[in-house]
Amino acid sequence: MGEACKAAGVLFCVDAIQAVGALRFDVEEIQCDFAMADGHKWLLGPEGLGFFYVREERMNDLSLNEYGWHMIKQAGDYSQTSWEVTDTAMRFECGSPNLLAAHALHASTSLLLNTGIENVEAAVLSKADSLCGLLSDAGAEIITPAHSRGRSGIVTFGTNGRSPKEVWQALMSKGVICMHRGGGIRFSPHFHTPLYRLQQAVSIAAEECLW
């Protein structure tokens, strides 16, 4: 897709929140112009802080809608009487940083990097495969495509005619963290989720969906 967008002169922007932290993500490989994600979900950090990537040659293509003290060339020089927007990507970080969230996100990303993103990805995909097997054995309809292209740690399954929202509420009340999406229930185990937790979640889902 990146090659096609580049050939057609189309700017390519990627919402990477369902990839970064779980799968290998290379902005050069996919040839995107912009990418962003929040720190929660697969990055294991808090809400309220994320990242924004912009290809260097595309920085001047974006109009600035907010202005603040962090985005100028001499940030911290309070004696200046005029200011100029910096040439770096700091121009998009205009306000005061969320320092508490920054420390938390640093800790979570350090965990992922120390584990190795290749190891994280392998574990995430393995957990997803195990989950699909457990759900299939329980009689669930797997909505998530089975083919390998575009695989992730997200597994969505049907609710046997029951309202996905009602099933979601029942599962959450029993301590099963999930979400209702795409006409079913979505489980998203991370690399650290033990197999017995998946087995417990599927067992509770089977009771609620009457498989």
Secondary structure, DSSP 8 states (H G I E B T S, - for coil): -HHHHHHHT---EEE-TTTBTTB---HHHHT-SEEEEESSGGG---TT-EEEEE-GGGGGGS------TTSBTTTT-TT-SS--B-SSGGGG--S---HHHHHHHHHHHHHHHHH-HHHHHHHHHHHHHHHHHHHHHHT--B-S--SSTT--S-EEE--TTS-HHHHHHHHHHTT---EEETTEEEE---TT--HHHHHHHHHHHHHHHT-
